[in-house]
Amino acid sequence: MKNTALTATHEALGAKMVPFAGYNMPVQYDGINVEHEAVRTGVGVFDVSHMGEFLIEGPHALDLIQKVGSNDASKLTIGKAQYSCLPNDDGGIVDDLLIYKIKEESYLLVVNASNIEKDWNWISSKNDVGARMRDLSEDYSLLAIQGPKAVEAMQSLSSHNLAEIKFYNFVVGDFAGIENVIISATGYTGSGGFEIYCKNNEVQQIWDKVTEAGAKPIGLAARDTLRLEMGFCLYGNDINDTTSPIEAGLGWITKFSKKFINSEALEDQKRRGPERKLVAFEIDERGIPRQGYDIVDSSGKTIGNVTSGTMSPSLGKGIGMGYVPAILTAVGTKLHIQIRKNTVPATVIKLPFYKG
């Protein structure tokens, strides 16, 4: 089990630690609902240093990224980031990721912790253009400072005007007394804030100053409820090697203005319409949908399964996502969730669950 540079700090704070993607990670400190509320109304800080970082450089860096990624990275300018995914050859997704254009011919790819080796091998196997690749995952830490008070609370820690960093933009500069860190606004909670990429030997100083400035430590459990309230996909739950970006509602990051791996088949699927789609639903009565529960029709026939589900701390009701036949995805459609022995009614809604 790997540790992040802050594992001892989390343990000293009394965090409940669990194995996650091969890392020893804090799942909660004071309780999911308390931590969730802190991010929705104030400011919290997550240690997400288990995420992977690849540097792709050289004259053919963009060629490789365009080949393996679904989004159009040619639209990126220095200081901008982009959400994308890596389609596989069979209609599914190798991983979803962020792409940062650091400078000309230099891109940072941020991938999911559980997929670091898989993604590296996949991208390397497609690198027939001579792009230079470096895996920085073991050397870098990542903090996510999230919440509506994040900018106000953290402004004293940087000479940059944090309020001016627009969504999916970033700067490289000073933060908490450390130079040359990436300060990015690509949040996964829907409540604003930013992320800090720094070297492992710098993260303790940054964590200490961020928490001194008022950020509450938040675990991965609240990170999951926060992202689900926004309807953001989680790899391994809502998207995987067998789900296409079209089925998953990720057509907006799937750009057919260029060729990429399996683009012709995906374009054909988009044109014909997928047979199933990822749908969001709210439970109409008492009950909490969980990953793996069956979605059934009014006669009790299984028509899909829940990919993510929880009791929404903000809404006080059960919410979830799952794949169902495309004809059952219109807003207002009635579904049923098999929660143990009970068949509980649910209604398809338009994302996000949490409107802010």
C-alpha positions in Angstrom: 0.0 0.0 0.0 1.5 3.3 -1.1 1.3 6.5 1.1 1.1 10.1 0.0 3.5 12.6 1.5 0.6 13.6 3.9 -0.4 10.2 5.2 1.2 10.7 8.7 -0.6 14.1 8.9 -4.0 12.5 8.1 -3.4 9.8 10.7 -2.4 12.5 13.3 -5.7 14.3 12.6 -7.6 11.1 13.4 -8.7 10.4 9.8 -10.2 7.0 9.1 -7.8 5.6 6.5 -8.8 3.1 3.8 -7.1 1.4 0.8 -8.0 3.3 -2.4 -6.4 2.7 -5.8 -3.4 1.1 -4.1 -2.9 4.1 -1.7 -3.6 4.6 2.0 -6.1 7.4 1.8 -8.3 9.4 4.3 -12.0 8.5 3.7 -13.3 10.8 6.5 -12.3 12.9 9.5 -15.4 14.2 11.3 -18.1 12.5 9.2 -19.3 12.7 5.7 -22.2 15.1 6.2 -20.1 17.6 8.2 -17.4 17.6 5.6 -19.8 17.8 2.7 -21.5 20.8 4.2 -18.1 22.5 4.9 -17.4 22.4 1.1 -20.8 23.5 0.1 -20.8 26.5 2.4 -17.2 27.2 3.3 -13.9 25.8 2.3 -12.3 22.4 2.5 -9.1 20.8 1.4 -8.7 17.3 -0.1 -5.4 15.4 -0.4 -5.7 13.8 -3.9 -2.0 13.2 -4.4 -2.8 9.6 -5.5 -3.7 11.0 -8.9 -1.3 10.4 -11.8 0.6 13.0 -13.8 2.2 12.5 -17.2 4.3 15.1 -19.0 4.0 14.8 -22.9 6.5 17.1 -24.7 8.1 17.8 -28.0 7.1 18.7 -31.6 4.7 15.7 -31.8 3.2 16.0 -28.3 -0.1 17.4 -29.6 -0.2 14.7 -32.4 -0.1 12.0 -29.7 -2.7 13.7 -27.5 -5.0 14.2 -30.5 -4.7 10.6 -31.4 -5.4 9.1 -28.0 -7.8 11.7 -26.6 -11.5 12.3 -27.6 -11.5 16.1 -27.1 -9.8 18.6 -29.5 -6.6 19.6 -27.7 -5.6 21.9 -30.5 -8.0 24.4 -29.0 -5.9 24.7 -25.9 -3.7 27.7 -25.3 -1.1 28.1 -22.6 -2.8 28.4 -19.2 -5.9 26.5 -20.2 -7.1 23.0 -19.2 -9.5 20.5 -20.9 -11.5 17.5 -19.8 -11.1 14.5 -22.1 -11.2 10.7 -22.3 -9.1 8.0 -23.8 -11.3 5.8 -26.0 -10.3 2.2 -26.4 -10.6 0.1 -29.6 -13.9 -1.5 -28.6 -16.1 1.5 -27.9 -15.3 1.8 -24.2 -13.1 4.2 -22.2 -9.5 3.5 -21.0 -9.8 6.5 -18.6 -11.0 10.1 -18.3 -8.4 12.8 -17.7 -7.5 16.4 -17.6 -5.1 18.0 -20.1 -3.1 21.1 -19.2 -1.1 23.1 -21.8 1.9 24.2 -19.8 3.8 25.8 -22.6 4.3 25.3 -26.4 4.9 21.6 -27.0 4.4 20.7 -23.3 1.3 19.2 -21.9 0.4 17.8 -18.4 -2.0 14.9 -18.4 -3.7 14.1 -15.0 -5.1 10.6 -14.8 -7.0 8.5 -12.3 -4.9 6.8 -9.6 -6.2 3.3 -10.3 -5.3 3.7 -14.0 -1.8 5.2 -13.8 0.0 2.1 -15.1 -2.8 1.1 -17.5 -2.9 4.7 -19.0 0.9 4.9 -19.3 1.1 1.6 -21.2 -1.9 2.6 -23.4 -0.5 6.0 -24.4 3.0 4.6 -24.8 1.7 1.9 -27.1 0.2 4.5 -29.4 3.2 6.8 -29.4 4.5 6.2 -32.9 5.2 9.9 -33.4 8.2 10.2 -31.1 6.5 12.4 -28.4 8.6 12.6 -25.2 6.8 11.1 -22.2 7.6 11.3 -18.5 5.6 9.8 -15.6 5.7 12.3 -12.8 3.1 10.6 -10.6 5.6 9.5 -7.8 7.1 13.0 -7.5 4.1 15.2 -7.3 1.3 15.9 -4.8 -2.1 17.4 -5.5 -4.4 19.3 -3.1 -8.0 20.3 -4.0 -9.1 23.4 -2.1 -12.9 23.6 -2.7 -15.8 25.7 -1.6 -17.4 29.1 -2.1 -15.0 30.7 0.4 -11.9 29.1 -1.1 -10.6 32.2 -3.0 -11.3 34.6 -0.1 -9.7 32.3 2.5 -6.6 31.5 0.4 -5.9 34.9 -1.3 -3.3 35.9 1.3 -1.2 32.8 0.3 -0.5 33.9 -3.3 0.5 37.1 -5.1 -1.8 36.0 -8.0 -5.4 37.2 -8.0 -7.1 33.8 -7.4 -10.5 35.2 -8.3 -9.2 35.9 -11.8 -8.4 32.2 -12.5 -11.5 31.2 -14.6 -12.9 27.7 -14.7 -10.6 25.3 -16.6 -7.7 27.9 -16.5 -4.5 27.8 -14.4 -1.4 29.8 -13.6 2.1 28.7 -12.6 3.2 30.8 -9.6 3.7 31.2 -5.9 1.4 29.7 -3.2 1.9 29.3 0.5 5.6 30.3 0.2 6.4 27.9 -2.6 7.3 29.0 -6.1 6.3 27.4 -9.4 3.2 25.5 -8.4 0.3 25.0 -10.7 -2.9 26.8 -9.4 -5.8 25.4 -11.3 -9.6 25.8 -11.4 -10.9 22.4 -12.6 -12.9 21.5 -9.5 -14.8 18.2 -9.0 -17.3 19.4 -6.4 -19.4 22.1 -8.1 -18.7 24.6 -5.3 -15.8 26.5 -6.8 -12.2 26.6 -5.6 -8.9 25.4 -7.1 -6.2 22.8 -7.1 -2.5 23.0 -6.2 0.1 20.8 -8.0 3.4 20.8 -6.2 6.4 18.5 -5.4 6.1 16.0 -2.6 8.6 17.8 -0.4 6.5 21.0 -0.7 3.1 19.7 0.1 3.3 19.6 3.9 4.1 23.4 4.1 1.2 24.1 1.7 -1.2 21.8 3.6 -0.3 23.5 6.9 -0.8 27.0 5.6 -4.1 26.1 3.8 -5.5 24.6 7.0 -4.3 27.5 9.1 -6.1 29.8 6.6 -9.4 28.0 7.4 -9.7 25.0 5.1 -11.3 22.0 6.8 -9.7 18.6 5.9 -12.1 16.6 3.8 -12.0 12.8 3.0 -12.8 10.9 -0.1 -16.3 9.9 1.0 -17.5 13.5 0.9 -15.6 14.0 -2.3 -17.8 11.2 -3.8 -21.1 12.7 -2.5 -20.1 16.2 -3.7 -19.2 15.0 -7.2 -22.4 12.8 -7.5 -24.6 15.8 -6.6 -23.2 17.4 -9.7 -23.5 14.3 -11.8 -19.8 14.1 -12.6 -18.7 10.7 -13.8 -16.4 8.5 -11.7 -14.2 6.1 -13.5 -14.9 2.5 -12.4 -18.5 3.4 -11.5 -20.2 5.4 -14.3 -17.6 4.9 -17.0 -15.2 2.1 -17.8 -13.8 -0.1 -20.5 -17.2 -1.1 -21.7 -19.1 2.2 -21.6 -18.8 4.6 -24.6 -18.5 8.4 -24.1 -21.7 8.7 -26.2 -23.6 6.4 -23.8 -22.2 8.2 -20.8 -23.3 11.7 -21.9 -19.8 12.7 -22.7 -20.5 13.6 -26.3 -19.4 17.2 -25.5 -15.8 16.0 -25.0 -16.0 13.8 -28.1 -15.0 15.9 -31.1 -15.3 14.4 -34.5 -13.5 17.4 -36.2 -10.4 15.2 -36.0 -9.5 11.5 -36.1 -8.8 9.7 -32.9 -8.8 6.0 -31.7 -12.2 4.4 -32.6 -13.6 7.8 -33.7 -15.4 6.3 -36.7 -17.3 3.8 -34.6 -18.2 6.4 -32.0 -19.3 8.9 -34.6 -21.5 6.1 -36.1 -23.0 5.4 -32.6 -23.7 9.1 -32.1 -25.4 9.3 -35.5 -27.6 6.2 -34.9 -28.1 6.9 -31.2 -26.9 4.6 -28.5 -29.1 1.8 -27.3 -28.5 2.7 -23.7 -27.6 5.9 -21.9 -26.4 7.0 -18.5 -29.4 8.6 -16.7 -29.7 10.5 -13.4 -32.6 9.8 -11.0 -34.0 10.8 -7.7 -35.7 8.4 -5.3 -39.4 9.3 -4.8 -39.8 7.6 -1.4 -37.4 6.6 1.4 -34.4 4.6 0.2 -30.8 4.9 -0.7 -29.7 3.5 -4.1 -26.2 1.9 -4.1 -23.8 0.9 -6.8 -24.9 -2.5 -8.3 -28.5 -2.3 -7.4 -30.9 -3.3 -10.2 -33.0 -0.7 -12.1 -36.3 -2.4 -13.0 -39.4 -1.5 -14.9 -43.0 -1.4 -13.5 -43.3 -5.2 -14.0 -40.1 -5.9 -12.1 -37.9 -6.7 -15.1 -34.3 -5.6 -14.8 -33.5 -2.9 -17.3 -30.2 -1.6 -16.0 -28.2 -1.1 -12.9 -27.1 1.7 -10.6 -23.5 2.9 -11.2 -23.4 5.5 -8.5 -25.8 6.2 -5.7 -26.0 7.8 -2.3 -28.2 9.8 0.2 -27.6 13.4 -1.0 -26.5 15.4 2.1 -27.6 18.7 0.4 -31.0 17.4 -0.8 -31.9 14.9 1.9 -33.0 12.3 -0.6 -31.6 9.3 -2.4 -29.9 10.1 -5.8 -28.1 8.0 -8.3 -27.0 7.4 -11.9 -27.2 4.3 -14.0 -27.5 2.9 -17.5 -31.0 2.2 -18.9 -32.4 1.8 -22.5 -32.3 5.1 -24.3 -36.1 5.2 -24.7 -36.3 5.6 -20.9 -34.0 8.6 -20.4 -36.4 11.5 -20.9 -36.7 13.8 -17.9 -39.7 12.8 -15.8 -39.6 9.1 -16.8 -40.5 6.8 -14.0 -38.1 4.0 -13.0 -37.9 1.7 -10.1 -34.8 0.8 -8.0 -34.6 -2.6 -6.4 -33.4 -1.8 -2.9 -33.0 -5.1 -1.1 -36.5 -6.6 -1.1 -38.3 -3.3 -1.9 -39.0 -1.9 -5.4 -38.7 1.8 -4.9 -40.0 4.4 -7.5 -37.6 6.9 -8.9 -37.8 9.8 -11.4 -35.3 10.7 -14.1 -34.0 14.3 -13.6 -31.9 16.7 -15.5 -28.4 17.2 -14.0 -27.1 18.5 -11.8 -28.9 17.2 -8.7 -27.5 20.1 -6.6 -28.4 23.5 -8.2 -26.4 25.6 -5.7 
